[in-house]
Amino acid sequence: MGLAVWALIAYIAVIVVWNAVLKRSIGEAMILGFVVLCAFGTTSFPRLAWAGLQEAGSQNIIFAALAFTFIGSVLTRTGVVDRQVDILNSLLGRVRGGAGFVATVGSAAFGSVAHSGSANAATIGSVAIPWMGRSNWSPRIAATVVAGNAGNGAVIPPSASFFVLLGSGAVAPFVTVEQLFVAMFATAGWCVAWRLLCIVYFVRRYKIERVPASELLGFAASLRRGWTSLFVFVAIAVPIVLTFGAGGTALTSALGESAVDAIDILVWIPVLLGLVAAAIGRAKLPRTRRGWAQLMDESAPRFKDVGATLVFAFAGGAVLSELGLSDQLGRVLNGLGAPPLIAALIVGVIVILVAGPLSSTATMATVGGVAFAVLVTAGVHPVLAACSILVFSSTEGASPPGAAAIYISTSLAQVNPARTFVPLIIFYVVPFLFIGTAVALGILPVPH
């Protein structure tokens, strides 16, 4: 194995030991892991460190995660969340775990339009997490569900990962757009079905009951009391409508493609949410500088871990690329020569490990073509090989410790990100290793 592969193994081991074994903060673990990665470059340590930090500095996801940390405090302080949740509970509060089912189906619907795991967690989480909290879900499990659902966008076509994989020189001669499009819709159905089963399990395991009737307002009463809180949905919808579908097409025609590209939903959703919350709940916001300082102090402890973790997760991914991870993993995979089952499992583990510090799209660009070639050589049908690789990479939102969706959802839920790592691995990482393998072997039926 090459230097970058060993660096990846050391990086993951350091983070796990520092955080899980020594019980130190995840922010510290990510910083230490980054230093270890750079150390593999020996004399190139300064250059690698600078390249990694430059890459991290260009990521708007970091702004989004920190912004949602603060916006969550504002939405709570102003009472916007309470009024909004009253309306939602008046509709579905009588269904056990209703908020979890809606969050899962909603993330799939959103993922079919906007394929970013981070955007999925931010958009769906903004509404679902407060609702789940008031519907007898623990904040930890609510954050786990939202982060675990974030990968929906990677498997529902046509995502960026879909086109990056399809555009690979190894894949294009064997799989057409039409073949993969139909097959991935069926594959996505299996993935969504598993996520819904997880909700069923959580509802039973944690005895999530219906919202007590005494806490439910009638729909008309809740709407009269909190109709202004529905403007939160407007704040979420406006950037989406202006960038996707017919709205994006109309704006592109009117102002040009650059105008649409300038609207980043990860930036504008928290900004608009903050403005809406401030307008609706201005009477409950601080009036003095000291009051605002106190509000910031309440959020500050969460800024530290969220900010440090995301900065050094992106920086670590950039250093791995600089060390040549793509080429070295390619050589490792090409040397497998294993039967279909073993090849699918090994490819799945490697793709999942790479998708931890990288996004699904970057993972496809790094190892997608090589992984496809290995599976096809082992006897896997080309269409099923492509589907299984996309399933493996869809763990990007749920794969600790570097997945941005984890930190966005835990910021909204106001819980320590490390508390979601184990349930995410158990319910949203390992199962997708087996789902992807079952797709590759034809055990789960997918048209091809």
N, C-alpha and C positions, 0 to 999 in steps of 0.2 A: 504494500500500500504506500501511496505517496505521502509527502509531508502534510498536505492539506487535509487528507483523510484522518491522519493521526491528530491533527490540530482540532478537527471537528469532534473527535472522540474525547480529547482532553477538555475541550470547551464545555461539552455537556456534562462530563464527570465533575468538573470543578463547580459548576453551577448547582448540580444536584447535591454534592457533598456539603458545600457552603450553606445552602439554604435548607435542605431537608435533614441532613445529619447534624450539622453544627447549629441549626436553628437561627442563623443570621438572616438579615433582611435580603429579599430578592434583589433589591437595588445594588447592595454590596456584591452579591453573587455575580450579577451581570457585569459589573465593573471589573471584578477579578477575572472573570472568564475572558473579557476583552483583552486584558493585559496578557493573559496566558497565550491567547491567539497571536497577538503581536510578537510575543517572545519567540514564536516559531519562525519568525522572519529573521532572527538573530540581528545582524547589522542593519537590516532594513526596518527595524522596530519603529524608528521615528516616522519613516515614510508611510508604513502601514497604519500606524495610529492616526496620522493626519488624514490619510485617505478615508479611513473608517469614520472619523468624526465629521469630515466634510459631507460624506454621504448621509449621515444621520441628520446633519443640519439642514438638509434639503427636504426632509420628510415632513409633510403637513400633518401626518397622523399624530405626531408628537403634540402639535398645537391642539388638535382635536381632543386627544385624551385629557390633556391638562384643562382645556376649556370645559369639557363635560364634568370634570371634577368640581369646578367652581359653579357651573350652571346648575348642577344637581343641588348644591346648597341653596342657591337663589330660588329655584323652583319649590324647594321644601319650605324655605323661610316665608315665601309669599303666599303659601297655601294653594298655589295653582295645582300642584300635584293632587292634593286632597280632593279638590272639587272635580278634577278630571276623572279621578278614580271612582268617585261616587257615581258618575254617569256610566262608566264602563261596568261597574258592579251592578247597577240597576238593570243592565241588559243580560249579563252573564254570571253574576255573582251566585246564582242558584245552581250552577254547574260546577261539580267538583273539579278543581284545577283548570277552570275555564280560561284563565289568563295565560296559562302555560300552553294550552292547545292553540290559542289565538296567536301567541308569540311565535310558535313553530310554523304554522301555516303562513303567517304574515311574513316571516323571514324568507320563506320559499317564494312567495309572491314578489317580495322586494328583490330577492336574488335573481329572479328571472329578468329583471329590468336593469338593476345596478349590481354588478358582479363583484364588487369590493367587499371582502369580509369585514373590514373596519367600518365601512359605511353602513353595512347591514347591522352590525352591533350597535352603532351609534343611533341609527334611525329607529330600529325596532326597540332597542333598549330604552330609549328616551321615554317611551310610552309604557312598554311592557314591564320593566323592572319596578317602577313605583306601583303599578297596578298589581303585580304579583305580590309585592310586599304587603299590600293592604288586603290581599286575598289569601292570607295564611301561608304563603311561601316564605321560606327563610331567605334573607338577602344572598347568602352564599349559593344556594341552589338556583335562585333566580338569575344570578350572574353566570353561573355554570351553563344554564339552559341557553341564554342569549349568546354567549361565546361559542357554545357547541353548535348552535344553529348558524353561525356566521359563515360556515363553509358551504352553505346552500348555493351561494352565488358561483362557486367554482365548478359545480357539477351541472347546473342548469344552463344549457346553451342559449345563446352563443357568448360565452365568457371570453375574456382575454386569454386565459389559460387554454381554452378550446382552440383558439386560432393559432396560438404560439406552438402548441403541440402539432396541430394539423399542418402548419407551415414548415415543420422540420423536414429536412431532406430525407430522413429515415422513414417518416410516416407518410408523406404526400403520395408516393407511388402506390401505396397499398390501401389507403382509406380516402373516400371522397367526403366532401362536406355533407352531402345528403345522408350517406350511411351513418356517419358519426352523429349527426344531428338527431336522427330518429333514435339511435341506440342510446344516446346520452339522456334523452327525455325518459326513457324506460329506466335507465340506471339511476337517474335523479329520483324517480319514484320510489325505488328501493331505499335510497338514502333518507328521503323524507319519512317514509314508513317507519324506519328505525328510530328516527328522532321522535315521532309520535309515540312509539312504544316506550321510549325513555320517559316521556311525560306521564304515561299510564303508570309506569313503575314508581316515579317520584310521588305521584298522587297517593299511591297505596303505601309506599315505604314510609313516607313522612306524614301519613294520615292527614292529608290536606283536605279539609272539609269544605262544604259550601260556606259562603259568607253568612253568618247568622242573620236571620230575618230582621232582628232588632237593629242591625247596622246598615240595612239596605233602605235607601230611599226609593220611592217610585220614580220611574223614568221622568215623568213630567216635573216632579218636585226637584230632582237632582239637576235637571236641565235649567229650571228657573234659577236655581241657586248658583250654578257654575257654568252657565253657557259661555262665559268669556274664556274659560280655560280651554275651550275647543280651538282657540286661535293657535294653540301649541301645534295642532295638526297642520295649520296653514304654514307655520314657520318651517315645518319639516317638508311639506309638500312643494312649496314654491321652488326651492333649488332643484328638486327632482323633476318637476314638470318642465322647468326651463332647460334641462340638460338631457332628458331622455324622451324617447317616443315622439309623438306628434308635436309636443311643445318644443323639444330640442330641434326638430326639423324646421319648424316655423321660425324659431329664433335664428337658426343658421341661415335661412333664406333671407331674413330681414337684415341681420347685422354681420353675417359671415361666421365661419367656423371658429375664428379666434375668439369671438365673443362668448360662444358656448364653452370653449376650452378654459376661459378665464373664470367660469363659475365652478368652483370646487365645493362639492356638497359637504366634505369634511370640514371645511372652513365656515361655510355659510349657515349650515344647520345650527351649530352651537351659537354663532353670532345672532341669528334671528331668534333662536330660543331665548337667549339672554334678553334681547330687546322686548320680546313679547312678555316674558315674565316680569320684567321691570315695569312695563306699561300696565299690566293687569294688576300686579300686586304692589304697586308703588307705595301704598299706604303702610305696608308692613316692612319696607326696606329701611335700612339705617338712614338717619338724617344728618349724621355728623361724621367727620373723618375718623373719629375713634370707633364709631359703630362699624364703619366699613372695614377698618383694620381688624376688628374683632371677627367679622365675618370671614375675612381672608385667613386669619389665624386658625379658624375652625377647619379650613380646607387644606392648610399648609402641610400637615403631616402626610396627607395622601399625595401631594405634589411630589414629594421626595422620591418615593418608591416608583410611582408611575413614570415620572420624568426620567429618572436614572435608568430604569429598566428598558424603556423604549429607545432612548438614545443609544445605549450600548448594545441593544439587540440589533438595531439597524447597522451600527458601526461594526459589530461582529460579523454580520452577514457580508458586508463589503470587504472585510479583511479576508474572509474565506474565499471570496471570488478572486482577490488579489493573489492569494497563495496558489491558485490554480485548481480549486476544488472540482470544477466541471470536468476538466481533462482527466484528473486522477480518478474520479469516481467512474468515468467512462472505462478506463482500463480495468478497474476492479470488476465492473459489471460484465464486461466483455469476456472476462476469464472464467465466468461461472460454469457454463456447460452443464447446467442442472436440469432435471425433469420439470415439467410445467408447475407442479405444486410448489416445489422448493424454490424455483426461479421466481414465482409470483410473490411468495412470502419474503424472499430476500430483497427483491426489487421494492416491494411495499415498505419494508423497514427503512431502506435507504432513502426512498422518496419522502417518507414521513420525517425522517431525521433532518433532511435538507429543508423541508417545508417549515421546520421549527423556526430557524432564524431568518428564512426567506419567505416571500409571498408565494402563493400558488403559481402566479405567472412567472416569477423568477425561477421557481423550481422547475417548471416546464422548460424554460430556456436553458437551465443548467444541466439537467439529467433526463429530460423527457425523451429526446430522440434515442439516447443510448438505452434507456429503460425499455422503450418500445422494441428496439432491435433484439434485446436479450429475450424478451417474452416471446416474440415471434420465432426466434431461433429455437426456443424451447418447445415450440409447437402450439402456442396460443394463437387463436384466430386474430388477425390484425385489428379488426374493429373492437373485439373484446379486450385486446391488449391496451388500446388507446383509452377505452372506457375505464379500465381498472386503474390506470396511471392517474387519470383525472380524479378518481375517487380517493386514491392515496393522497394526492396533493391537496384535497379539500379539507384536510385536517389543519390547514394553515391557521384557521381562526381559533382552534382548540388546543394546539400543540404547545405546551409549556416548554421553556419559560419565555419564549420570544414573541408569541403571537400578539399582535396589537389589539385584536378584538377582546382578549382577556382583560387588558388594562382599561379599555373603554367601558366594558360591562361592569367591572369591579369598581370603577370610579363612580358610575351611576348608582351602583348598589351600596357604595361606601363600605366595602369589605376589603380585607387584605388579599391581594391577588393569589398569594401562595396557598390560601385555603381552598382555592378552586382547582389546583393542579391535579390532585389525585382523582376527584370525580371526573374531570375532563379526560384524563387518560383512560379511565375505566369505561366511561360511557361514550366518548366521542373521538378517541384516537384508536385504541385497540380494536373496537368493533369495525371501524372502517378499514383496518388492515384486512380483516376477514371478509368484509363485504366486497372489497376490491378483488381479493383472491377468488371469492366465489363467482364473481362476474367473469374473471379471466378464465376460469375453468368451466364456465357454462352451467354451474350449479344454480345460480339465479338466472332465470330466463331473460335474455335481452335480444331483441331482433338484430340480426347481423347477416 
